[in-house]
Amino acid sequence: MTRVVETVAAEYGDRLNWEKIVTKDLAGAKRYQDFSKSLGRPAPVPCIVIEGELVFDATPSTEALKACIDRFCKTS
């Protein structure tokens, strides 16, 4: 999943900020726990979250990810 995000993010340049959360790290585990609470269930790993919304729980195609990012950019 990371490779797909890295590929797509490169096309957006400075217009897109993204972060990989590593749940083995204390800060990442805390973010995972907080996000899971907001979902009301354990968050899938891996997943893609945009603006606090779970948008992919499986690796998307680059085209699907771009379309999703573009939808969020238009509504922001």
C-alpha positions in Angstrom: 0.0 0.0 0.0 2.9 2.4 0.8 4.2 2.1 -2.7 0.9 3.1 -4.2 0.7 6.1 -1.9 4.3 7.1 -2.6 3.7 6.9 -6.4 0.5 9.0 -6.3 1.8 11.5 -3.7 4.8 12.3 -6.0 2.4 13.4 -8.7 0.7 15.9 -6.3 3.9 17.4 -4.9 3.4 20.0 -2.2 -0.4 19.9 -2.6 -0.5 16.6 -0.7 0.8 15.8 2.7 0.8 12.2 3.9 2.3 10.2 6.7 2.9 6.6 7.3 1.8 5.5 10.8 3.9 2.7 12.3 1.9 1.0 14.9 5.0 -0.5 16.5 6.0 3.0 17.6 4.4 4.4 20.7 3.0 7.5 18.9 1.7 5.3 16.0 0.1 2.9 18.4 -1.7 5.8 20.1 -2.9 7.2 16.8 -4.1 3.7 15.8 -6.0 3.3 19.1 -7.6 6.8 18.8 -8.6 6.1 15.2 -10.0 2.7 16.1 -12.1 4.3 18.9 -13.5 6.8 16.4 -14.5 4.0 14.1 -16.0 2.0 16.9 -14.0 -1.1 15.9 -10.3 -2.0 15.3 -9.0 -0.1 12.3 -7.9 -2.3 9.4 -4.1 -2.6 8.9 -3.1 -1.4 6.4 -5.6 1.3 5.5 -5.7 4.8 4.0 -7.4 7.5 5.9 -8.1 11.0 4.4 -9.2 13.8 6.5 -10.1 11.4 9.3 -12.2 9.2 7.1 -11.3 5.6 6.3 -11.3 5.4 2.5 -9.4 2.2 1.7 -9.0 -1.0 3.7 -7.2 -2.7 0.9 -4.6 -1.5 -1.5 -6.2 0.6 -4.2 -5.1 1.1 -7.8 -3.2 4.3 -8.4 -6.2 5.5 -10.4 -8.7 4.8 -7.6 -6.5 6.6 -5.1 -6.1 9.6 -7.4 -9.8 9.8 -7.9 -10.4 9.7 -4.2 -7.8 12.4 -3.4 -9.3 14.6 -6.1 -12.8 14.2 -4.6 -11.5 15.3 -1.2 -9.6 18.2 -2.7 -12.8 19.5 -4.4 -14.8 19.3 -1.2 -12.1 20.9 1.0 
